[in-house]
């Protein structure tokens, strides 16, 4: 078949697919292996596709990722060794109905990473995907029945947003939906209707301005204005975008706060927003390119239940950019496991009988096992999604592609109930290790070991072998029964057999997690200076020795010396419950006689809080270690806030609703008197 004949055949092939997709208000996936220029030439100039993953001809993967929330037509996606699953899912969600999404197989299947080979195999098995390959492999897509009239009904969502602004205060709205349901559009239309009614000051926050682009586009379209940027002055109303961190630092006044794409904003930041603003509408994606939605939504609902119990939920189900039963949505959900649900089938019939650890089979899984067993892969990913709300399609690819990844799982009767993902680090050459410590090199995949070596100024750390616990997950119905500890024990035993140096972990520090890792025998080495963008917490790095390590002893000693100073300076904003949990990391020495004597004088009333700060600090260190796991006493938090974090009396009183220093000091004295056991 000649080139011109093939070209005309391809044009007709595309035209038929576009006609069918347009008729059904769907998108269409196509696999093709022809040259890029040949593919692009088969489209009319007015409908030239956007090329993704080919920086010279279109958008790089990073640029594609940044188009989230915008809209486009046909796209051609390069499928090669550097295929980026997360960016692909993001850009596919921008395609409107009637568009083709062409996956150009740019390399032989055997040259592709395992995760991409799996992708191609799954595409071949799905009849809703069209194929046009050079070796006469031609397959039109499965023809779906025509849907009923495609109507996008957003009235409920729009009215719910408006009610946040006009109804009772402190009743935030949580608007959830899968990607492409028009959440941002509903927010924008609601804002426009509100400001047409009367002047208002409305703030819009999202992870980046690009995430808010669709919302502002619908505001402007509804108001019939064409102003540039994300600041709108309309008949006395002020509508503007503000970054989440700026919002919390400056706390500008607002009649309504809208938060879009909330899954990419740390929960502690959302909590602060809910406290500072009385009228808040939050929108988040459940099944989207992030792969984070459901687990995040569960945690956000728990936060709302605790802090804003009169919150209202609303879920948008009808797609906006395409009709129901869109084949691309179904294929992508299956390909990247965005549709897996938490393993609800694992719930036992008798919840009063905890699972016995000796009934759990713990084993190590290889990437080959995961690649060959789709059901096993889905079960594992479901566990990880349920436990970590920042799990993406790229994390799925790493499980299959990265040779440094080790997976351990626990199962009961063949069903997965726990999982632990390990990343092998270190064993670098002496020259490379010195370059890392000197700040001249930064190596991918050695997150923890590089951080510790640079922190302690010791290249020897990078010569040794370290297993970093990247993720640990337990099915919800089996949590708090020792399964996580069981996995860590199994990993440590294997590490000992292989003569590894240590285990390590880096995590967003919370009170519960800090206590968990301490209980597993991990010791603290480094506390991050800034809050982690994903968790909103300070990153804490801890190590469990397998061998005797001189640098580990030095690191722990340095941490214990540094932590009290950090709390008084760089970490004054740390949550008091986390501070209380982390105080258990500090050395536990008996109180000197002079300290004990001053504490007695403080209890008697002869000396004040400020005059006995050092003694109260030492007393509090010992006291906290004897407390139950989850103390909940405002007096204790007042004590930590003033004594450990060095907050001013005015800050302490404002935070805990006290009338002034006198009442705060009396509360502290009463607490110490009730808990002092020195006599």
N, C-alpha and C positions, 0 to 999 in steps of 0.2 A: 504494500500500500504506500503510495507516494506521500511526500510531506504535505502537499497541498490538500490531498484527500484526507489525511489524518487531521489536518487543521480544521477543515470544514466539518469533519465528523465530531471533533472535540467541541467546536462551536455549537453544533446541534445538540450534543450531549449536555452541555452546560445550559443551553436554552430550554431544553425539556425539563431539567431539574429546577431551574429558576421558575419556570411556569408553574410546575407542580407545587413548589414551596410557597410561591406567592398566592396561589389559589387557596392553600390551606393555612396561610399566615404562619408558616413554620420556617425554620432554618434547615439547611441540608449539609451533612458532612460528606466529603468526597476524598478518597485516597487516589493519588496520582503520582507518577514517577517521571514525568516528562520534564525537560529543561524549563527553568523559570520563565525565560523570555517567551517561550512557546506557549506557556499557560496564560501569561498576561495578555498576549496578543489575541487570545480567543475571546476576550471580553470587548464589548463596545467601549469606546473612549470615555463615554459618560459614566460608565460603571467599572472603571479600572479598579482592580482589587488592591487592598493594602497588603504589603508583604511584611511578614513578621519573622524575626529570627535571622535576618540577613541585613546587617547594618548598612551595607553599601547600596542596597536596592530598596530599603524600606526602613522599618523600625527594628532596633535591637530588642532583645528580650526585656531589658530594663525599661526601655521606652514603652514597650507594649504594656508592661505592668502598670505604668503611670496613666494609661488611658481609662482606667477603671471609672465607671460612672458616666462615661461619654458614650456616644452612639456612632456606629459605622456600618458600612455595607459589606460587600464581599471581602474575604481575606484569604491570603495564601500563607500557610504556616510551614516553615522549614522543619522537617523531622530528621534530625541527625544526632550525632553524639552529644551535642550540647543542648538538646531539647529541654525546654524549661516548662514543666507541667503547670506550675502555678501561674506563670505569665500567660500561657495558652488559655487556661480556664478563664482568666480575667478578660482577655481580649474577645474570646468567644461570647462572653456574656454581654459584650457591647454590640454584637451584630443584630440588626433588626430582622424582622420577618421578611422572607423572600431572598435572603442572602445565602450564598454558598460559603462554606468553610472548607477550604481545600488543604489537605495535609499532603505536602509534597515529600515523598519518601526520597530523601536526598542522599542516602547511602544504602549499600546492600544490607539486608537484614542481619547477616552474621557480623557486620561491623558496628552494630548498634549496641548500646548498653542493655543489660537484662531488662530494665524497666521499660525501655522503649520497644524491645522485642515483644514483651508482654502486651504493650499497647497495640502494636500492629496485629498480633494474634487475636486479641479481643475484637479489634475492628473487623477482621476477616470473618469472625463468627457472627457478627451482627448484620442482619439483612437490611437494616434501615440505613446502612452506610453504602454509598455508591463507590464503585471502583472503575478507574480508567488507567490501565497499566500498559506498558509498551508491548509486553509479550502476549498481546491479544486477550488479556484478562479484562473483560468489560462486564460490569454488572450495574444495572440501574438500581436505584434504591427501592425498597419495598413501598408500594403505593398504599398510603393510608386512606381510610374513608374521609370524605369531606366533613369537617366539623360543622357544628351549628354556627349561627351568627357569632362572630368574635366580638364580644363586648367586654371592655375593661371597666368594671364598676369600682370606683374608688371613693364613692360617696361616704361610706362608713368610716374609712380611714381619715378622710378630710374633716368630717364632722367631729371625730374623736380628737383630732389635733386642736381644732377650734375650741372644743370644750375645755381643754387644758388651760387655755388662755381666759376663758369666760366663766368657768365653773368654780368649784371649791378649790382652795389652795391645797398643796401637799397631796395631790392625787396624780402622780406622774403616769404617763402613758408609755407602754412598751409595745412598739409596733414591730412585729417580726414577719419575715417572708423569705422565700427562696430568692435567689438572684433573678432579676428581671421582672419582679412583680410590681414595680412602680412605687416603692416606698418613698424614694427621694422626690418623685413627682407629686405624690400626695402631700408631702410636707410643704413643697413649694407652692402648690395651689392653695393649701390652707392658709399659708402666710399671706398670700395675695388677697384672699377674701377677708382676712382679719384686718389688714391695713386699709382696705377699701371702706371698711365700716367705721373706723376711727383711728387716729394716730396712735402708734405703739412703737416701743423700742424692743426689737427682736434680735437676739443673738443666735448665730448658727455656728456650731462647732463640729469638727470632723477631724480625722487624723491629719489630713493635708487639705489645702484649698482645692486640689483636684477632686477629692472625694465629695466636695460640696458643689461641684460644677453643675450637675444635673438639677439639683435643688434650686440653685439661683437661676438657671435657664428657665425653669417653669415659673418662678416668681415673675421674671421679666416678661415672659410670654403672656402670662395671665393679666399683668398690669398694662401690657401694650407699650412697654418702654424698651429702649435699646442701649442703656448705659453699659459701660465697660466695667469689668472688675466685679468684686464681691462686696461692694458698699453701695447701698441703695437709699437715697433720700426721696421719699414719696409723700407729698401732701402732709408734711409734718411727722411722718413715720421715719424711723431709722432702722434699717436692716443691714447687718454686717456679719462677715465671717470673723471668727476669732479662734486661734489655735488653743487646744485644751490646756497646755501649760500656761499660756498667757492669761487665759480665762481664770485660772485658779490663783495666779499671782496678783492680777489687777482687780478681780471681782467687780467688773462694771455692772451698773444697774441694768435690769432688763425686765420687761413685762412677760417675756416668754423666752425660754432657752430650748433650742432644738439641737439634738446630738445625732448626727448621721454616721453610719458605718461604725457603730459603737464597739463591735467585736475587736477592732484594732486599737481600742483605748483601754488602758489598764483599769481593772475594777476599782482599785482604791481612788483613782482620779474620778471615776463616775460617782463613787460614794460622796466625795467632796462636793461635786457639782449638785447632787441631790440635797445636800445640807445647805448649800449657799443660795440655791434658787428654789423658790416655792412653786414655780410652774415650769415643768420640764417634760418634753416629749423625746423619747429615745427610739431610734430605729436601728435594727441590726439584721444581718443576713444569716439565715440558718444553714442552707445548703448553697455554698458559693465557692469561689476559687480558693478562699482561705482554708476550707475544710475545717473550720473552727466552730461553726455556728451553734450546734445543739449543746455542746458542752459549755460553751460560753453562756448561752441563754439560761441553762440550768443554774449556773452560778449567779448570774445577774438576777434571776427571779428569787433566789435565796437571799440575796442582798436586799432586794426590794421588800420581801416579806419581813425582814428584820428591821429595816430602817424606814420604810414608807409603806406600812401595811395596807393603805387604802389605794395602792397603785392599781392600774387597769391594764389588762392585756388586750391586744387585737392582732390577729394574724391575717395577712393578705395572702390569698391563695391563687387568684386569677393572674396569669402572666400579663405583662403589659406590651413588651416588644414582640411577642409572638403568641400564638393561640395555645390552648391546652393540648397536651399530648405531643409537644414538640419533640421530634426524634433526637435532636442534638442534646437536649437537656437529659434525656434518658440515657443516651450513650455516655456522656461525660460523667454523670453520676455513677454509672457502673464502672467506667474506666478508672476513675480516680477515687472510687470508694467514698464518694461524698454522700451516698445514700445509706451507708451502714448505720444501724441504730445501736445504742448501748445494749449489751447482751442480757436482755430481760429474761430470757429463758433460763438463765443461771439461778434464778431465785428458787430456793428450796421450798418444798411444801411445808416444812415445819421450821419457821423462823426462830423458834425458841431453842432449837438444837444447833449450836454453832458447828461449822465444818471442822473436822479433825484434820490436822496438818498431815498426818500420816496417810490420809486418803488422797492427798494431792500428789500428782506425778509432776516432778520438776525436770525439765529437759532443755537442752540447748538446741536451737533451730539454726540451720544453715540458710543462706540466701537461696540455694538451689531448692531446698524444701519449700520455701515460701513461693518461689517462682513456679513450681510444679503443682502446687495445691492452692487453687484460687479460694476455696472455702476457708482454709487455714489462714491465708493472708487477710481475708475479710474479717475473720474473728479477731486476729491480732490488731488490725487497724481500728476496729470498733472499740477495743479496750483502750487504745492510746487516745482516740478521739474523746472518749468519755472522761478521761482523767486529765487531759491537757487541752485547753481550749485554743492553743496556738499550734495545732497540727495541720500541715498543709499537704497538697499533692506532692510537693518536692520532698517532704519527709517520707512519703511512700516510696519515691524513687530511690532515696538513700538506703532504705531497708534492703532493696534488691541489688543496688549497684556498688555500694561502698564496702570494700574489703575490710575496712577497719571496724565495721559494725558487727556486734555480737548480740544475739537475741536469746534471752532465757524466758521460758513460760512455765506456768503451773496450770494443770488441768485436772478436772474432776469428771470422771466418766466420759472422757473424750472432749469435754467442753472447756475452753480456756477460761480461767478465772483470774490469772495474774500474768504480768509480763514485765520484763526489765530489759531495756536496750542499753548496751554498753558500747563505748567508743574507745578503741585502743590508741594510746598516745605515746609520745616520747621515742626513746632509742635513737636519738639524733647524734650525728658526729660531733666531735669536740669543737671543730671550727664553726659549724652551723649553730651549735648551742651558744657559743660566745657571741656570735652575730645577733642572735635573738635577744640575749640579755643586754647587749649594747644598743638595742633599738634599731638595728640596721636591717633586720629581716623579720617577717611575720608570716608564719606558715599556716596554711589552711588545715583544719582538722586537729590541731593540737591546742585547743582553746584553754584548757585548764593548766596543762604543764607549762605553756609559755607564760601564762599569767603569773603562776607561782614563781617561776624562775626569775622573771623580771622583778617581781615584788621583793623577793629575797636576795636578788643579785647573785644567784648561784646557778651557773651553767650545768653543774653536776645533776640537777633535777632532770634535765632534758636527756641525759645519757641513760636514765633508768626507764623502767617499763611501768606504765600507769594505765589502769582501766578507769575511765570516767563513766559514772552512771548518768546516762543522758536522759532517760525517762524510766519511770516506774509506775505501774498502773495495776489496780485491783478492781475487779467487778464490784459495783456498788453494794450488792447484797452480801458480799464477803469481806467488806472492809472492817478494819479495827479488830481483826481476829488473828493477826500475826502473819498474814500471807506475804506482806511486803518484807518483813524481817526474814521470813523463810527464803525468799529469793536472794536477798543480800547475803545470807549465810551460804547459800549454794554457790553464788558468784565468788565469794571470798575463798571458799574451799578450792574451787577450780583455779583461782588466781595463785593460791599457795602451791598447788601441784605444778603449775607452769612456771613457778619461781618469779612471779611478778613482784614488783617492789611495793605497790600500794593500790588501793582503790581511791577514787576521788569523786566529788560531786560539786556542781555549781548550780545554785537555785535562788529564786527570789525568796528572801527570808521572811517567813511568817512564824508566829509562835509555835504552831503545830509542827511545821516542817523542821524547824530548828531542834525541837525536842526529839523528833523521830530520828534524825541523823545522829544526834548525840547518843541516843539509845543504841544505835547500831555500831558504836565504837568509832565514829568519825570525829576528828578533832578540827577545830576552826583554825584557818590560816589567814584568810583575807576577806575583808568586808569592802564591797564596792563603794566608791565615793558618790556615785549618782544613782538615782533610781533606774531600774531596768525599764526600757521602753515597753516591753511586752507585759511584764507582771506588775509594774508600778511599785515594786519593792526593791530594796537594796540587795544586790547579789552577794551571797555568802558562799565562800569556797571552803570545803572541808575535806580532810584526807583520813583514810583508815590504813594504818601501816600493815603490810604483810611481812616485811622484813624490818629490822631495826634501821631507822633513818635519822642521821644526825641533823639533817636540814629540817626535818619535820619537828623535832624537839625545839630547834631554834625558832621555827615559824610560829609554833604555838605560844612560845614565850613572848615573842614580839607582838602577837595578836593580843595577848592578855595585857601587855603594857600599853598598847595603843588604844584599845577599845574605850576605856573610861575617858580618854582625851577626845576621841572622836565623838562620843556622845555629847560632850560639852561644846563641840565646835561644828564639825561638818555634818553630824547626824542628829542634830537637835530636833529635826522634824520626824524622826522615826517614831512609829506608833508605840505607845507605852506597853502594850501587851507583848510586843516583839522584844522590846528592851528587857522586860521581865524574864522572858524565856532565855534570852541570850546572856543574861547575868549568870546563868549556870555554867557558862564557859569559863568564868573567871576563877582564879585560884581561891581555895577555901582554907584560909589560915585562922587559927584561934584569935580572938580579939585580945589585943594587948591590954594590960591592966588599966593604963591611962584612958584608953578608948572606952572600955567597959564602965569606968568611973564616970566619964563624961556623959555616957548614955543615961546612967542613973540620975545624974544632975539634970539632964534634959527632961526626963520623965517627971521629976519632982517640980519642974518649972523654973529652976534657977538659971538655966541657960537656954537661949533661943535656937531656932533651926539654923539660921545663918552662921551663928558662932560655932556650931557643932557639925558643919557639913561633912567634914572628912570622917568623923566618927560615925555619923549616920550612914554614910556610904558603905563603910566596912560592915556595920551592923546589917544593912539591907542586903549585902551580898550573901551573907550567911543565911539570913532569913528566907530569901527567895528560894534557895536550894531545898528548903524543907517544905515548901508549899505544894499543894496538889497541882496536877498538870495544867488546869485551866482556872486559875484564881480570878474571881470577878468581884473586886472590891474597890469602889471609887477612892477610898482613903489610900489604898496601896498605889493607885495610879497617880493621885496627887503627890504622894511621896516620891515616886519615880520621876514624875515631871519636874519637880523642884530640885531634888537631891541628885539625881543621875543625869538628867538632860539639861539642868541649869536654866530652866524656863523662869522668866521673871514672875514675881508674885501676881502682877496684873494679868499675865497670860494664863497662869494657873487658875486664877479665880474666874476669868472669862470662860475658859474651857470647861470647868466643872460647876459653873453656876454658883459660885461662892460670893459672899458679900464683900470679902476683903481679906487682907493678909491675916488678920486676927483669927477669923474663922478657919482659914486654911491651916494655920499653924496649930490651932487647937485640934483639928482633925488628925494632923500628923502625930501630934503628941499622944492623943488617945490611941491611935493605931499601934504605935511603938509600945506603949504601956500594956496594951492587951496581948501583944505577941512577944514581949521580951521574956526570955526564959533563963536569963543569966543567974537569977537568984535561986 
